[in-house]
Structures are given as C-alpha cells and as structure tokens.
Amino acid sequence: MMNPLYSEKSFHVVSDHVFSNPFQLEDLLVFDPQTLSDLLADDLRDLSVNDLAIAFHDAPEALVRLVRQALPEEHRARFAERQRLRALAPEVAARRRRILDGLFWELTYWKTPEWYEELTEGERLHPGIFRRLRADLHDRVVLDAGAGSGRATLDTLRAGARHIYAIDPSPGLLRILEQKAEAQHLKGRVTPLRGRFDALPLPNDSVDVTLSCSAFTADDGDEARRGLNEMRRVTRSGGKIVLIWPRPTDLAWLKRQGFTHEALPMQGEMQVHFRSLGSARRVVQRFYAHNEAAQQYLRQHPEPAIPFSVLGMQPPCDYVWTVVQK
Ligand SMILES: C[S@@+](CC[C@H](N)C(=O)[O-])C[C@H]1O[C@@H](n2cnc3c(N)ncnc32)[C@H](O)[C@@H]1O
C-alpha cells in the first residue's frame, strides 16, 4: 500500500484541537532523523513531499537537513527542488500549524515530558484493574510497551511482578519513569529501553505478560498488526497480552484480533486528581485550553479534581486481554 504521505492530495488544516500548542518549528530538532521519519509516516501521513517542502521554506538549515534525512531517499530530490521555489506566507504558516498540531503529543513526550507527567499523574487507573490482574502478574516477567513515564509500569510492580521491561521511544519520559522507580525503591526491578511497538527490542518468548496502557492504537491497521505481532513474538506461549484503557473506537478491531473486553464497575464518577489547584489550572490551560466545559468547571469548583466526563474522556476503568498461543 502506498504511504499517503507521498501522494499528491489537496491540503487542509484540521483545527479542532482542545490543547493550546506552545511548540515552534525549531522544537522538531528534539527528534532524531529515524524518529522524525517514523512520525512523518504515522502522524503526518496525509502530508505530501510538496507540503513538507513548503512548511520548511526558509527554515533554519539544521531543520531542513533533519527533514531531508527523515525522508526516504527517493523523495529527497523532489523535496529540495520544491524548496527552491517561492512559497506564500499563508501556505507556509498553514502547513507549519498542521505539522506542529499533528506532532503536539509527540513534542510533549519528547520536549516537555514533565508536562505529560503532570497531566497524567492524576489520571489514576481504576484500582480494580490491577486487583484483577494480580494473579497474572505475580512473580512474572512483564513488558510494558509504550510505558511513557511509568503509570502502568509501577502499578505492575506493586501488583507483584518480578521484573518489568519498560519500552518507549521517548528518552525524556523514560528518564522520569526511572526517577519515579528509584524514589519508590523499585528501580532494580525495571529495565527501561528505547523502542517501538513495531520493533520491540526483546528476544522471542522473553516475557510472561505484555501490557500496554493508553498507548497502542489501531489507527493504521497495518502498523497495528505489526505491533500486535511483535507483542505476540516476545510473549511466551500461554502468556497474556493486556491493553489497558483502550480507545473505544479501537474495541471492534481488537475484538476481531481475539481480545476480550473487561469494563470495571465504577463507584461514583471517576475524577482526575491533580497535585494542587495550581497544577489543575496549569494542565487545563495547556491541554484543555479550548474545552469550555473544563474551563467553566474549574471556575465553579476551584479544587484540584475534575471528573473525566467534564474533560470529555472515557475514564480509565477497562482493559482488553488475549492469551498468546504458539
Ligand atoms: C498516552 S502515552 C501513555 C504512556 C503510559 N503508558 C501511560 O499510561 O501514561 C503514549 C505513549 O506511547 C509512546 N509511543 C508513541 N509511539 C509509540 C510507538 N510507535 N511504539 C511504542 N510506544 C509509542 C509515547 O512515547 C507515549 O509514552
């Protein structure tokens, strides 16, 4: 299948984001060429080579070099050729906005991981999830794929796992994960590793359980299938794959791949608990700047807790699982 990144499609800007985006084009320098190449193919696949050339028109040389390196060899000449042509300021600005908004979350993970940590530290998973998984995790070797700053990693260790490999592409999030593990005297039982779903840096059959929390998505069927195959490869036969807090829109796809869905009952409404009112305000200002309900809720309830429903999110109270058979 041809990657639509390199097709000639008409360009449009999607602007229905609730976040406020503080990133600048120069912030893309945080990515290495391979990571940017992966992001172009995943998150920006609707952009053509021409769009990219226009977006980086008159950009600093280091940035242009990075993008050129991130492009497949066969598209570099066209990128350079289009770069030499004129580009109008509004068309440059529209494409830059599309890129920065499309990479908002990745830029958050890589450039300002402490912001992501502040956002998620209050988004606690339903405690019943790890109570139910305890028997599967006790004394087991586990992989947390897309571990981020370790929300599920540390819960897994507290549920009795012997050792956990925490794999994520973002060096900044893995650093925070290590600091948290150290502060909780769990560091000796965690191995942080850089890596992606589609190329997990572990040998075949090396873990008893693979889990992933709020990270694995079925957006692009082919890539999701590659990720799932990798999770099956590294998990021993008879072990489980558990995906915590799947997106509701992915459930049908996951069921077709053999997963069973478990939703835990909630006692009352689940809330996000921020560390302080100041933290709640900061987080809402950045991540929910254009969510009027969240803004209004904080004005009316000046407290460090906001219901998930007000933020427009499904609460983290479910998971899907499947048994690996080889
Ligand atoms: C929403 S965060 C969830 C992080 C963590 N599991 C949690 O529950 O807080 C998504 C995570 O997926 C990671 N990620 C993005 N692309 C990935 C890929 N291709 N393979 C593995 N992880 C990826 C990001 O770096 C980020 O840490």
The ligand as an ORCA input file, in Angstrom:
! r2SCAN-3c Opt
* xyz 0 1
  C      -0.629      8.404     26.023
  S       1.034      7.953     26.339
  C       0.842      6.622     27.516
  C       2.074      6.398     28.331
  C       1.918      5.431     29.508
  N       1.667      4.069     29.075
  C       0.808      5.901     30.424
  O      -0.145      5.162     30.631
  O       0.927      7.027     30.919
  C       1.501      7.141     24.833
  C       2.927      6.617     24.884
  O       3.186      5.867     23.709
  C       4.510      6.135     23.307
  N       4.617      5.823     21.875
  C       4.370      6.620     20.808
  N       4.592      5.949     19.661
  C       4.963      4.692     20.021
  C       5.343      3.519     19.278
  N       5.335      3.504     17.946
  N       5.682      2.419     19.980
  C       5.668      2.405     21.327
  N       5.323      3.496     22.074
  C       4.980      4.609     21.422
  C       4.737      7.585     23.635
  O       6.095      7.942     23.718
  C       3.988      7.695     24.964
  O       4.826      7.416     26.039
*
